[in-house]
Amino acid sequence: METITTTPYADQKPGTSGLRKKVPHFQQPHYLANFVQAIFDTLEDLEGQTLVVGGDGRHFNDAAIQTILKMAAANGVGRVLVGQGGLLSTPAASGVIRGRKALGGIVLSASHNPGGPEGDFGIKYNIANGGPAPETLTSKIHARTQVIDAYRIVHADDLDLGILGSATLGPMTVEVIDPVADYANLMAQLFDFERIRALVAGGFRMRFDAMHAVTGPYATAILEQTLGFPPGTVVNATPRADFGGHHPDPNLVHAKDLYELMLSADAPDFGAASDGDGDRNLILGKGVFVTPSDSLAILAANAHLAPGYADGIKGVARSMPTSAAADRVAAKLGVPCYVTPTGWKFFGNLLDADRVTICGEESAGTGSNHVREKDGLWAVLLWLNVLAARRQSVREIVHDHWRTYGRNYYTRHDYEAIDAEVAEQLMFDMRADLGTLAGQRYGAFEIAAADDFTYHDPVDWTTAAKQGVRLRFADGSRIVYRLSGTGTEGATLRLYIDRFEPDPARQHEETQAALADLVAIADHVAGIRARTGRSSPDVVT
């Protein structure tokens, strides 16, 4: 073991999704090691404990894991479970941490961000419940990075992570595990695989785009090898360090080929995709895109059709920018609906306290109490279970849901990589104007209230302020402005528009047309185009 002298890096403050930077940034001397040592220095009772390590296979994943293993051995860790080839989807890692009763895990991913030698890389620590570290812990990690002066590492050859089984690294045991097995077994306990197999045997067709990301092996094993979908159902199934040169974000822009297929005359019955680390999802039917907000509401309303949720759900939680569609489902079921800031860690307390069963974010993240991360493939399997039980098309299920609960016309406009100072000033000015916005009228729309969302956690009573500026209109419509922390370059301004339509006769307008007036109001109030110089958003979902 060697102790290596180092100096702090000022920019190692983890956000809600961990520490994310460009690959070359992580490749600076000691940069990764400093952050990993800060994690180890912050953890209590590390000696002899079990940790889980894995990632989405993006560039630098393999080299980073070898460094982490050698540092774990030098810091007294007793055993590390690592996915074969260094792969573990984020939800699978959460499941392994929980199922194997590990102290926690180090997850390597930048989620849906681009990969490759010049792309993005990320690292985060997940605690024993399988979920992302709470802010109390990440703050301690950050504080340690600012004063760190040395890290510990053993000198040893790199381990062959392609071979299943156990090896030793100094005094530590490294167990290379099948990255799919634990997860697949968990899914088999939650869903009616026999019923889904019968659906497939009856000619039901689907296409799953793994986007050359980590869910390829998981989807192939479960969809094709277990449920009986024919070979080739899963496309782009081989994980690649650069995601095949594509952006592994399952939206209508970056999954355009799948979207166009589902609009074509030869569309299969069901289309789905997942992202870089497997925690997001895209749901499509023949000629229909299911918004993440609608998907959350529909899954909550139909979860009882799957064996794992046959006794009903305890409650629903959604992020604040997500539409209110799930609120009405919860009300009809007689269960609570919690509204949290964006960031999956805010759901963790509610799940651990058994207050909710189903959770979701508008950014294509959906999950349940089976793990403590959002789970893209889980959402796809629950949709398949619902389709197999109801024997209706995706379109029929969506339209029936709207007739029953009303429709939330909903869209998100992303302005990516804009100047950070411009973005911060825009939000500062919006907050300064909150007191003057209420009562202003724009055509048929009157702003009834304006605020900056503050969350008071009902479990541990912590507070999270400045989580997004909300304009709420007299007819129930909403506009939300929020800066995203998931990028590594500039700032991303997200604009969310939500309008409720209870009348079934008016529920089939094209979404952007239905929301055009509110989009124009949103730009006028904040001056988005004038401030950013952008004539249109980069991504519309």
TARA-V238321 format. One record per residue. N is the residue number from 1. BURIAL is I if it has 9 or more other ideal C-beta (glycine too) atoms within 8 Angstrom, else O. D_LAST is the distance of its C-alpha to the last C-alpha in Angstrom with 2 decimals. Layout:
# TARA-V238321
<<N;BURIAL;D_LAST> <N;BURIAL;D_LAST>>
This chain:
# TARA-V238321
<<1;O;50.58> <2;O;50.15> <3;O;49.07> <4;I;47.45> <5;O;47.58> <6;I;44.36> <7;O;42.94> <8;I;39.80> <9;I;36.53> <10;O;35.22> <11;O;31.50> <12;I;31.33> <13;O;29.63> <14;I;27.15> <15;I;23.94> <16;O;22.19> <17;I;21.34> <18;I;24.76> <19;I;25.99> <20;I;23.73> <21;I;25.11> <22;I;25.46> <23;I;27.78> <24;O;30.67> <25;I;30.53> <26;I;31.12> <27;O;33.86> <28;O;35.96> <29;O;39.30> <30;I;39.15> <31;I;35.58> <32;I;34.32> <33;I;37.76> <34;I;37.89> <35;I;34.71> <36;I;35.81> <37;I;39.24> <38;I;37.81> <39;I;36.11> <40;I;39.43> <41;O;41.45> <42;I;39.37> <43;I;39.55> <44;O;42.60> <45;O;44.84> <46;I;43.28> <47;O;46.58> <48;O;46.64> <49;I;43.16> <50;I;40.59> <51;I;37.27> <52;I;34.36> <53;I;32.87> <54;I;30.17> <55;I;26.97> <56;I;24.27> <57;I;26.64> <58;I;25.11> <59;I;27.65> <60;I;30.30> <61;I;29.66> <62;O;33.11> <63;O;35.08> <64;I;33.60> <65;I;34.52> <66;I;38.07> <67;I;38.44> <68;I;37.15> <69;I;39.57> <70;I;42.50> <71;I;41.76> <72;I;41.38> <73;I;44.79> <74;I;46.30> <75;I;44.98> <76;O;46.58> <77;I;43.76> <78;I;45.48> <79;I;42.93> <80;I;39.51> <81;I;37.45> <82;I;35.30> <83;I;33.14> <84;I;34.71> <85;O;33.74> <86;I;32.25> <87;I;29.22> <88;I;27.79> <89;I;24.24> <90;I;23.41> <91;I;23.69> <92;I;26.79> <93;I;28.32> <94;I;27.87> <95;I;29.58> <96;I;32.40> <97;I;33.05> <98;I;33.37> <99;O;35.22> <100;I;37.64> <101;O;38.19> <102;I;37.57> <103;I;37.83> <104;I;34.30> <105;I;32.45> <106;I;31.09> <107;I;27.66> <108;I;26.73> <109;I;23.08> <110;I;20.39> <111;I;17.82> <112;I;14.79> <113;I;16.37> <114;O;18.18> <115;I;21.76> <116;I;25.04> <117;O;28.11> <118;O;26.32> <119;I;23.09> <120;I;22.35> <121;I;24.45> <122;I;24.58> <123;I;27.09> <124;I;27.29> <125;I;29.91> <126;I;29.40> <127;I;32.17> <128;I;34.29> <129;I;31.94> <130;I;29.47> <131;I;26.98> <132;I;26.19> <133;I;29.12> <134;I;29.24> <135;O;29.50> <136;O;33.26> <137;I;33.52> <138;I;31.08> <139;O;33.00> <140;I;36.21> <141;I;34.86> <142;I;33.83> <143;O;37.24> <144;I;38.96> <145;I;37.19> <146;I;38.68> <147;O;42.26> <148;I;42.30> <149;O;45.29> <150;I;45.54> <151;I;43.88> <152;I;45.52> <153;I;45.13> <154;I;47.33> <155;O;48.37> <156;O;47.84> <157;O;46.57> <158;O;42.98> <159;I;42.60> <160;O;41.57> <161;I;38.39> <162;O;38.24> <163;O;41.09> <164;O;40.76> <165;O;43.41> <166;O;44.95> <167;I;46.25> <168;O;47.74> <169;I;46.82> <170;I;49.71> <171;O;50.21> <172;I;46.68> <173;I;45.56> <174;I;42.40> <175;I;41.21> <176;I;38.82> <177;I;37.02> <178;O;35.07> <179;I;31.44> <180;I;30.44> <181;O;33.47> <182;I;33.02> <183;I;29.39> <184;I;30.20> <185;O;33.11> <186;I;31.03> <187;I;28.54> <188;I;31.62> <189;O;32.82> <190;I;29.67> <191;I;28.91> <192;I;31.10> <193;I;31.28> <194;O;34.09> <195;I;32.13> <196;I;29.18> <197;I;31.82> <198;I;33.25> <199;I;29.94> <200;I;29.69> <201;O;33.36> <202;O;32.76> <203;O;30.60> <204;I;27.07> <205;O;24.93> <206;I;21.84> <207;I;20.17> <208;I;19.09> <209;I;17.74> <210;I;19.17> <211;I;17.97> <212;I;21.56> <213;I;20.99> <214;I;23.05> <215;I;22.09> <216;I;23.77> <217;I;27.21> <218;I;26.06> <219;I;24.23> <220;I;27.17> <221;I;29.72> <222;I;28.21> <223;I;26.55> <224;I;29.11> <225;O;32.24> <226;I;32.20> <227;I;30.34> <228;O;31.62> <229;I;28.68> <230;O;30.20> <231;O;30.11> <232;O;27.22> <233;I;24.75> <234;I;23.33> <235;I;22.42> <236;I;22.25> <237;I;24.22> <238;O;26.34> <239;I;25.19> <240;I;25.70> <241;I;26.19> <242;I;23.82> <243;I;21.38> <244;O;22.80> <245;O;21.70> <246;O;18.00> <247;O;15.24> <248;I;15.08> <249;I;11.53> <250;I;10.30> <251;I;6.79> <252;I;6.61> <253;I;8.20> <254;I;10.79> <255;I;11.53> <256;O;11.88> <257;O;15.40> <258;I;14.67> <259;I;12.08> <260;O;14.76> <261;I;17.42> <262;I;16.00> <263;O;16.01> <264;O;19.53> <265;O;22.90> <266;O;23.66> <267;I;20.62> <268;I;21.74> <269;I;21.43> <270;I;18.81> <271;I;16.35> <272;I;15.14> <273;I;14.60> <274;I;15.26> <275;I;15.21> <276;I;18.12> <277;I;20.09> <278;I;19.03> <279;I;17.61> <280;I;13.94> <281;I;12.88> <282;I;10.73> <283;I;12.31> <284;I;12.91> <285;I;15.89> <286;I;17.63> <287;O;15.47> <288;I;13.04> <289;O;9.72> <290;I;10.38> <291;I;7.90> <292;I;9.43> <293;I;11.12> <294;I;12.66> <295;I;13.60> <296;I;15.44> <297;I;17.23> <298;I;18.21> <299;I;19.51> <300;I;21.43> <301;I;22.95> <302;I;24.02> <303;I;24.88> <304;I;28.56> <305;I;28.51> <306;I;28.48> <307;O;31.85> <308;I;30.61> <309;I;29.47> <310;O;32.11> <311;O;33.65> <312;I;30.52> <313;I;28.34> <314;O;29.66> <315;I;26.62> <316;I;22.89> <317;I;21.20> <318;I;17.71> <319;I;16.47> <320;I;16.79> <321;I;13.20> <322;I;12.39> <323;I;13.04> <324;I;16.71> <325;I;16.52> <326;I;18.38> <327;I;20.98> <328;I;22.31> <329;I;22.66> <330;I;24.59> <331;O;26.73> <332;O;27.69> <333;I;28.56> <334;O;30.56> <335;I;28.99> <336;O;27.62> <337;I;24.01> <338;I;23.68> <339;O;21.11> <340;I;21.05> <341;I;19.70> <342;I;16.92> <343;I;18.78> <344;I;20.10> <345;I;23.65> <346;I;23.57> <347;I;23.40> <348;I;26.43> <349;I;29.05> <350;I;27.90> <351;I;27.95> <352;I;31.29> <353;O;32.74> <354;O;31.79> <355;I;30.07> <356;I;26.82> <357;I;26.02> <358;I;22.26> <359;I;19.71> <360;I;15.97> <361;I;13.28> <362;I;9.72> <363;I;9.08> <364;I;9.98> <365;I;13.62> <366;I;16.08> <367;I;19.85> <368;I;23.27> <369;O;26.76> <370;I;27.65> <371;I;26.60> <372;I;25.45> <373;I;22.21> <374;I;18.91> <375;I;19.42> <376;I;17.10> <377;I;19.94> <378;I;21.33> <379;I;18.29> <380;I;18.66> <381;I;22.38> <382;I;22.12> <383;I;20.03> <384;I;22.79> <385;I;25.40> <386;I;24.02> <387;I;23.84> <388;I;27.36> <389;I;28.72> <390;I;27.38> <391;O;27.78> <392;O;25.05> <393;I;22.07> <394;I;18.50> <395;I;18.08> <396;O;21.34> <397;I;20.50> <398;I;17.23> <399;I;19.16> <400;I;22.12> <401;I;20.19> <402;I;19.02> <403;O;22.64> <404;O;23.97> <405;I;21.81> <406;I;19.99> <407;I;16.34> <408;I;13.87> <409;I;11.53> <410;I;8.60> <411;I;5.58> <412;I;5.26> <413;I;6.67> <414;I;8.50> <415;I;11.99> <416;I;13.49> <417;O;17.24> <418;I;18.48> <419;O;22.09> <420;O;22.55> <421;O;25.29> <422;I;23.31> <423;I;20.48> <424;I;23.18> <425;I;25.06> <426;I;22.16> <427;I;21.77> <428;O;25.58> <429;I;26.00> <430;I;23.48> <431;I;25.47> <432;O;28.68> <433;I;27.73> <434;I;26.80> <435;O;30.24> <436;O;30.06> <437;I;26.70> <438;I;27.70> <439;O;29.24> <440;O;27.65> <441;O;26.69> <442;I;24.32> <443;O;25.25> <444;O;24.73> <445;I;22.85> <446;I;25.06> <447;I;24.11> <448;O;26.06> <449;O;25.52> <450;I;24.09> <451;O;24.34> <452;I;23.39> <453;I;22.56> <454;I;25.41> <455;I;25.62> <456;O;29.02> <457;I;29.11> <458;O;31.18> <459;I;32.64> <460;O;33.87> <461;O;33.59> <462;O;31.91> <463;O;29.82> <464;I;26.60> <465;O;26.27> <466;O;23.90> <467;I;20.74> <468;I;18.64> <469;I;19.64> <470;I;19.04> <471;I;19.85> <472;I;20.76> <473;I;21.82> <474;O;24.76> <475;O;22.89> <476;I;20.80> <477;I;17.63> <478;I;16.24> <479;I;14.87> <480;I;14.62> <481;I;15.14> <482;I;15.43> <483;I;16.38> <484;I;15.25> <485;O;18.18> <486;I;16.76> <487;I;17.32> <488;O;20.82> <489;O;20.88> <490;I;20.72> <491;I;18.25> <492;I;14.52> <493;I;13.79> <494;I;10.86> <495;I;10.58> <496;I;9.72> <497;I;10.66> <498;I;12.31> <499;I;14.88> <500;I;17.19> <501;I;18.79> <502;O;21.87> <503;O;23.28> <504;O;22.66> <505;O;23.64> <506;O;20.68> <507;I;17.92> <508;O;16.97> <509;O;15.71> <510;O;12.66> <511;I;9.85> <512;I;9.58> <513;O;13.35> <514;I;13.94> <515;I;12.44> <516;O;13.88> <517;I;16.91> <518;I;15.34> <519;I;13.13> <520;O;16.51> <521;I;18.29> <522;I;16.13> <523;I;16.89> <524;O;20.48> <525;I;21.20> <526;I;20.09> <527;I;20.83> <528;I;17.78> <529;I;18.45> <530;O;22.17> <531;I;22.15> <532;I;19.83> <533;O;20.82> <534;I;17.29> <535;O;16.85> <536;O;13.06> <537;I;10.28> <538;O;10.18> <539;I;6.54> <540;I;3.80> <541;I;0.00>>
